[in-house]
Amino acid sequence: MAEDKNSKVTQNQDRINKLIDGLTLFDDDLMSRVFDKNIEATELLLRIILERKIKVISVIGQEEMKSAAVGGRNITLDVHALDENGEKMDIEVQGNSEGAHIRRARYHSSVLDSRMLKEGQEFKEIKDSYVIFIYKRDKFQEGLPLYHIDRYVRETGKLFEDGSHIIYVNGNYKGDDEIGYLMQDFHQTDPDNMHYKELSQGVRHFKEVEEGRDTMCEAVQEYAKEYANEYANEKQAANVKNLMESAGFTMERALDSLKIQGEEREAIIQLLQK
């Protein structure tokens, strides 16, 4: 029995190691850790995307921002940076179209803006904000490296310069230029094959240095647990839905019939109400 248990532990660790080895900067668990408090890497990224020199004074990975409304939706920023002028940047990596939905960009922008002014400040004091989605594919299918989303006055065609900026980065862009090299690095699993040392050093720390790799192991294990719980809840939600449709049960009666209680019950109710 002890040998079987040790074998399972070894196999599980092998799977975790393979997952970590295959991570790229398009995986937010790795990306947010590489950029967290990493001023140098963040300045490099923003300089290339914003096409101007930028001085970052703080950067936090995986920062949660709570909605001001009771029951409102909170967001977690992959990377939240602040520059010396007080301008805020939200940098998100996304591998699927739903995660990079244009209305998500709008919501993130509004949440950033809502935290810029203190009571009594004038609206004109609000600083510029940037929401940057680095999407694994070409969001708008035009082959361009960057897509800048700006507001315009419809009747005149002139820019409505309110300081709100949304930028989509084409993660599939392979040009022989800075943004092309940056996106190649985001797809790269091996830090030795990266163009920018600011990125390769961070990736190497979390893949090859014991302290950093242990952190990634914990993150991958936690993700696996969350995925397993989510999958189990989805299966139970399907069972509840079947009872509701086939037997005419109310949701509450179906949940009671399947003896689903506590946190599991709340999670399944949320799934069914989506």
C-alpha positions in Angstrom: 0.0 0.0 0.0 2.8 2.4 0.9 4.5 1.7 -2.5 1.2 2.4 -4.3 0.8 5.7 -2.4 4.4 6.8 -3.2 3.9 5.8 -6.8 0.8 8.0 -7.1 2.6 10.9 -5.4 5.5 10.6 -7.8 3.2 10.4 -10.8 1.2 13.4 -9.6 4.5 15.4 -9.2 5.6 14.4 -12.6 2.4 15.7 -14.1 2.8 19.0 -12.2 6.4 19.3 -13.4 5.3 18.8 -17.0 2.6 21.4 -16.7 5.1 23.9 -15.3 7.6 23.2 -18.0 4.9 23.8 -20.6 3.7 27.2 -19.1 4.2 30.4 -21.1 3.5 34.0 -20.3 0.1 33.5 -21.8 -0.7 31.5 -18.6 -1.8 34.1 -16.1 -0.4 32.1 -13.1 3.1 32.5 -14.5 2.7 35.9 -16.1 1.3 37.6 -13.0 4.2 36.2 -10.9 6.9 37.2 -13.4 5.6 40.8 -13.5 4.7 41.1 -9.8 6.9 43.9 -8.3 9.1 43.5 -11.4 9.5 47.1 -12.5 12.1 46.4 -15.2 10.0 43.8 -17.0 6.9 45.9 -16.7 8.6 49.0 -18.1 9.9 47.0 -21.0 6.4 45.6 -21.8 4.7 49.0 -21.6 7.4 50.8 -23.5 6.9 48.4 -26.5 3.1 48.4 -26.4 2.6 52.1 -25.7 5.5 53.1 -28.0 7.0 55.5 -25.5 9.3 55.5 -22.5 7.5 55.0 -19.3 8.6 55.1 -15.6 6.7 52.6 -13.5 6.7 53.2 -9.7 4.7 50.1 -8.6 3.4 46.9 -10.1 1.2 44.2 -8.5 0.3 40.8 -9.9 -3.2 39.3 -9.3 -4.7 42.3 -7.5 -8.3 42.1 -6.7 -10.5 45.1 -7.1 -13.9 45.0 -5.4 -17.0 46.5 -7.0 -18.4 49.5 -5.2 -21.9 48.1 -5.6 -23.2 45.6 -3.1 -23.4 42.3 -5.0 -21.4 43.8 -7.9 -18.8 41.8 -9.8 -15.2 42.1 -8.6 -12.3 41.8 -10.9 -8.7 40.5 -10.5 -6.1 42.2 -12.5 -3.3 40.0 -13.9 -0.9 42.9 -13.7 -1.8 46.4 -12.2 0.9 49.0 -12.8 1.1 52.7 -11.8 3.5 55.2 -13.5 5.1 58.3 -12.1 2.3 60.5 -13.5 -0.4 58.6 -11.7 -1.6 56.8 -14.8 -3.0 53.3 -14.2 -2.4 50.3 -16.4 -4.3 47.0 -16.3 -2.5 44.3 -18.3 -4.4 41.1 -19.0 -3.3 37.9 -20.8 -6.1 35.9 -22.5 -6.1 32.6 -24.4 -9.8 32.5 -25.3 -12.2 35.0 -27.0 -14.6 35.1 -24.1 -11.8 36.2 -21.7 -10.9 39.0 -24.2 -14.5 40.1 -24.8 -14.7 43.8 -25.7 -17.3 44.5 -23.0 -14.9 43.0 -20.4 -12.4 45.6 -21.5 -15.1 48.3 -20.9 -15.8 46.9 -17.4 -12.2 46.8 -16.4 -11.7 50.4 -17.6 -14.7 51.6 -15.6 -13.4 49.8 -12.4 -10.0 51.4 -12.8 -11.4 54.8 -13.3 -13.8 54.5 -10.3 -10.8 54.4 -8.0 -8.9 57.4 -9.3 -10.6 60.3 -7.5 -11.1 60.9 -3.8 -14.0 62.8 -2.3 -13.8 66.5 -3.3 -11.5 66.1 -6.2 -12.4 67.6 -9.5 -13.3 65.4 -12.5 -10.6 67.1 -14.5 -8.0 65.6 -12.1 -8.6 62.1 -13.2 -5.5 60.5 -14.8 -5.3 58.4 -17.9 -6.0 54.7 -17.6 -4.9 51.9 -19.9 -6.5 48.5 -20.2 -4.3 46.2 -22.3 -5.4 42.8 -23.4 -2.6 40.6 -24.7 -4.7 38.0 -26.6 -3.1 34.8 -27.7 -4.6 35.1 -31.2 -5.6 38.0 -33.5 -8.7 39.5 -31.9 -9.8 41.5 -35.0 -8.3 39.3 -37.7 -6.6 42.2 -39.5 -3.0 41.1 -39.1 -1.9 44.2 -37.1 0.3 43.9 -34.1 -1.8 46.4 -32.0 -5.4 47.7 -32.0 -6.0 51.0 -30.2 -9.6 51.5 -29.1 -10.4 55.2 -28.9 -13.6 57.3 -28.6 -14.5 59.6 -31.4 -17.1 62.4 -31.9 -19.2 60.7 -34.6 -20.2 63.9 -36.4 -16.7 65.3 -36.7 -14.5 62.3 -36.7 -12.3 64.0 -34.1 -10.8 62.2 -31.1 -12.8 62.5 -27.8 -9.7 62.7 -25.6 -11.1 61.6 -22.2 -7.9 59.7 -21.2 -9.4 56.3 -21.4 -7.4 53.8 -23.5 -8.0 50.2 -24.5 -5.4 48.3 -26.4 -5.5 44.8 -27.8 -2.2 43.1 -28.6 -2.2 40.5 -31.4 -0.5 37.5 -29.7 -0.2 35.8 -33.0 1.9 38.6 -34.5 5.3 37.3 -35.7 6.9 40.5 -37.1 10.7 41.1 -37.1 10.4 44.0 -34.7 10.1 44.7 -31.0 6.4 43.8 -30.6 7.0 40.6 -32.7 9.9 39.6 -30.5 7.8 40.3 -27.4 5.0 38.1 -28.6 7.5 35.3 -29.5 8.7 35.5 -25.9 5.2 35.2 -24.6 4.8 31.9 -26.5 8.1 30.6 -25.4 8.4 27.9 -22.7 12.2 27.9 -22.5 13.7 31.1 -21.0 17.0 30.4 -22.8 15.2 31.0 -26.1 13.7 34.4 -25.2 14.8 37.7 -26.7 14.4 39.9 -23.7 16.4 39.2 -20.6 13.9 41.2 -18.5 11.4 38.4 -19.2 13.7 35.4 -19.4 15.1 36.1 -15.9 11.6 36.2 -14.4 10.5 33.0 -16.2 13.7 31.2 -15.3 13.1 32.1 -11.6 9.7 30.4 -11.5 10.7 27.4 -13.7 14.3 26.7 -12.7 15.1 28.2 -9.3 13.9 26.0 -6.4 12.1 28.8 -4.5 10.2 30.0 -7.6 9.4 26.6 -8.9 8.0 25.6 -5.5 5.6 28.6 -5.8 4.5 27.4 -9.2 4.0 23.9 -7.9 1.6 25.2 -5.3 -0.2 27.4 -7.8 -0.7 24.4 -10.2 -1.9 22.1 -7.4 -4.4 24.8 -6.2 -5.6 25.2 -9.8 -6.0 21.5 -10.2 -8.1 21.4 -7.0 -10.3 24.3 -8.2 -10.7 22.7 -11.6 -11.8 19.4 -10.0 -14.3 21.1 -7.7 -15.7 23.1 -10.6 -16.0 20.0 -12.8 -17.8 18.2 -9.9 -20.2 21.1 -9.4 -21.0 21.2 -13.1 -21.9 17.5 -13.1 -24.1 18.0 -10.1 -25.7 21.1 -11.7 -26.6 18.9 -14.7 -28.2 16.4 -12.3 -30.2 19.1 -10.7 -31.3 20.5 -14.1 -32.4 17.0 -15.2 -34.6 16.5 -12.1 -36.1 19.9 -12.7 -36.9 19.2 -16.3 -37.9 15.5 -16.0 -39.8 15.5 -12.7 -40.9 19.1 -12.6 -39.0 19.8 -9.4 -38.2 23.3 -8.2 -34.5 24.0 -7.9 -34.7 23.8 -4.1 -36.5 20.5 -4.2 -34.0 19.0 -6.6 -31.1 20.2 -4.5 -32.8 18.7 -1.4 -33.5 15.4 -3.2 -29.8 15.1 -4.1 -28.8 16.0 -0.6 -26.7 19.0 -1.8 -25.9 21.4 1.0 -23.5 24.1 2.2 -20.9 25.7 -0.1 -21.5 23.1 -2.8 -25.2 24.1 -2.9 -24.4 27.8 -3.3 -21.9 27.1 -6.1 -24.4 25.0 -8.0 -27.2 27.6 -7.6 -24.8 30.2 -9.1 -24.1 27.9 -12.0 -27.8 27.3 -12.7 -28.6 30.9 -12.5 -26.0 32.0 -15.1 
